Amino acid sequence: MSDQTPKIRIRGLRKRFGAKRVLDGVDLDVPKGTSLVVIGGSGSGKSVLLKCILGLIEPDEGIIEIDGHDILKLPRRDREQARARIGMLFQAGALFDSLPVWENVAFGLLASHKATRSTARAQADNFLGQVGLAPTVGDLSPAELSGGMQKRVALARAIASQPDIMFFDEPTTGLDPIMGAVIDGLIVDCVKRLGSTAIAITHDMASARRIGDQAAMLLNGKIIWSGAAAHLMDSGNAEVDQFTHGRREGPIQMELRR
């Protein structure tokens, strides 16, 4: 891979669900070590985009390259290995209620038999510490944690495999503004510490500017704008400006459900 090859390169990505065209020719480049934030309204295809890269949804058409290799054309084993390098922070945390916190964090290590239980526990304690949680939290169940603590645990699990690519699905949903800023700060710190390439999807404009180096907006299944995340609020694009400022009037009109 040359220095000019994007870590993630997407071309012509399309996905339909029945008559609904969710992705309609998405093109994206994410350079190595860059954090990209993807914004867009509910149902704009942000989560579908991530799920296509993760292999949870099969696209109808398109190219998804990681390090210059189209993972859609790789043999199944190689495709799984490529995707195993991706850490994921899910919107609702997706912690396992039946497992203590430390086993949630070390789940991937234990499932792949990469560590004994005692070694996995020590590693879990280390990753909990990286997100500001004491080792004693590892003995608690997820139900005993606040929403902010659950997000921290989910982030610890996402970084436990030392991924070189990280995805964040609405990381501040359900959190108050202060805790949202705390989680964003931890995300930025973890991504920089690992040297990872990151994609985050969010409705939260403050979060988008804190997390992202670059930003892109999805509308009607296409990327309609991309640029520096610092310019999200003054992009010069009418659709982006309406969305980021939350204006009811503008070129984007809410579709009526039929």
N, C-alpha and C positions, 0 to 999 in steps of 0.2 A: 504494500500500500504506500503510495507516495504521500508527501505532506499535503498535496492539493486534493487528494481523494477525501470526500466527506466521510465522516464516521458512519452516518446514515444518509442514504440517498434514495428518494422516492420519486418515481416518475409514472404519470398516467394511472394512478391508483383509482379504481372504480369498484363500487359495491352497491348493489340494489337489494332491497327486501321487498319482494313483490313489485308493485308499481312505484314504490318509493325509492328514488335515487339518492342515496346518502352521501356517497363519495363519487365525484364526477370529474375525475382527471386531476387528482391531487399531485402536485409537484413540490418537493421539499428537499433542502440540503441542510444537514446539521454537521458543522465542522467538529473535528475531534476536540474535546475539552470545552465545548460550548454548551450553554444551557438555553434551550429554546422553549418559549412559552407559546402555546396555541390557545387562542381565545375564540369565542363564537357562542351564539345563542344555544339554548337547549334544543337538542335534536339536530344540531348542525353537523354531527359526524365526528366530533372530537374523540369520544371514547371508542368509536368504531375504528378510527385511525390507529389508536394504540393497540386495539385487539387484533388488527390485521398484522401489525408488526410482531406482536407476541405469538401469533399463530392460533389465537382463540377463535378467529374468524378468517375464513378463506376469501380473499378478494376475488372479484370477477375478472379483473384485468389489472395489469400494472407490474412495476418493478419495485422491489424492496431490497436495497443493497445495504449490507453491513461490511465495512472495510473493503468495499469494492466487489463483494460477492452477492449475487442475487439469491437470497435465501429461499425464494419461492421455487428455484430450480435445483437446489441442493438435494442430495439424497436425504432421506428422513433423519438418519442418525446425525449427519452434519448439520442439518437444519436445527435439530434439538440442541446440539452443542452450541450453536451460535446464539440461540435464544436463552440458553442457560446462563449466558453472560449478562443478562438483563435483570436488574433489581427493580421491584415494583412496590410502590406505596399506593394501596387501593383507597378509594374515597372513604369507605366506611371502616377502614382498618383491616377488616377481614381476619381478625384474630380467631383462633380456635378456643371456644369457651371451655372445652373439656380439658385443656392443657394449661399448666401453670405458665406464667409469663416467660420464664427462661426457656421452656421447651418451645414456645411460639417463636422466640428469637432464633433458637438453634434448630428449628424444624428442618431446614434444608440440609444442614450438616448431618443430622441424625438420619434423615430419610435416604441420603446418598451414601451413608456409612463412611463418611469422611472423618468422623471423630467418635471416640467413645463417649459415653454419657458424662463422665467426669471431665473430660477435655472440653466437651460441648458446653457444659455448665460454665466452665472458666471463660470460654470465649463469649458466651452469652452475657456474663457479667461485664466483660470488657466493652461489648457493644452497647449495653445499657448505659455504661458510664459515658460513652461517647455522645449519648443523647441526653445526658444530665440526670440519669436515674441511678439510685443506689442499688447495689447487688441484692439487698433484701426485697426489692420490688419483684425480683425474679420468682419468689415463692408465692406471690399473690396470683389470684385468678384474674383474667381480663375484666370480669364483672365488678371487681373491687376497685377498678381504676376510673378516674375521671376521663372525659373525652380527650383532653389534652395529653394525658398520660398514655392513653391508648394509641394516640397518633405517634407518640415518641417510641412506644414499643414496636409499632408497625414499621417505623423508620429504621429502628435497630435491626429488625428482621430483614428489611430490604438491603441493608449494607453488609449483613453478615456473610454473604457470599463474595464480598469484595468485587462487586460488578464493575465493569468498565462502561456500562450503559445503565442509566436509571430513568424510570418513568414515575411520574407523580400525577395521580388522578384527583383533582380538586383537593389538594392537601389541607386547605384551611376551612373546608365545609364543616359547619356545626361548631366552630370555635369562636370565642369572643376575639375582638381586634387585637388585644395584647397577646393572647395565646397564639393567635394566628401569626403574629410577627415573630414570636419565639420559635414556632415550628419552621417558618421560612428561614430564620437565621440558622437553625440546625441543619436544614436541607442544604443551604449554601455551603456551610462548613463541611458537611459530609461529602458533598460532591467535589469540593476543592481538595479535600484530604485524599480522596481516592483517585483524583484526576479523571473523573468520569465525564462522559457526555450525557446530557440530560434533556428529556422532553417532559414538560409539565402542561397539563390542561387545567384551566381555571376560569371562573367568572369574576374572581376577585382581582380588581385592577391594581390595588396596592400590593397584593401578593405577586402578581405578574411582574411588576417592576422590581420587586425585591429579589425574586428568583432568577429572572431571565436576563441573559445577555442580549438575545434576539427574540423577536416576537413575530407571530403570523396570525392572520385571522381567517377562519373558515366561514364561508357563507354560500349557501346553495351548493354545497359539495365541492367547492373550489377554494383555493387560497387566493383571496382577493387583495391582500397586502402583506408585506413582510418588511421588517426593518428593526432598528434598535429598540429594545424594550423601553428604554428611557424616553422614547418619543411616542409611546402609546397614546398619551393624552393630547398630543399635538401632531398627529400623523399627517394631516393634510388630506386624508381620505374621508369622504363624507360618511360612508357606512361605518368605518372604524370609529370616527369621532362620535357618531350617534350612539354606538354601542358602549364605548368606554365612558362616555358622560351620562349614559342612561337616559337619553332623550326620547320621549314618546314620539315626537314628530321627526320625520326624516325619511331617507330612501328605503330603510328597512321597515317593512310592514308585517305585522304578525299574521300568519296564515290562520284561517278559520278551519277548525277540525270538522271534517265531513264524515 
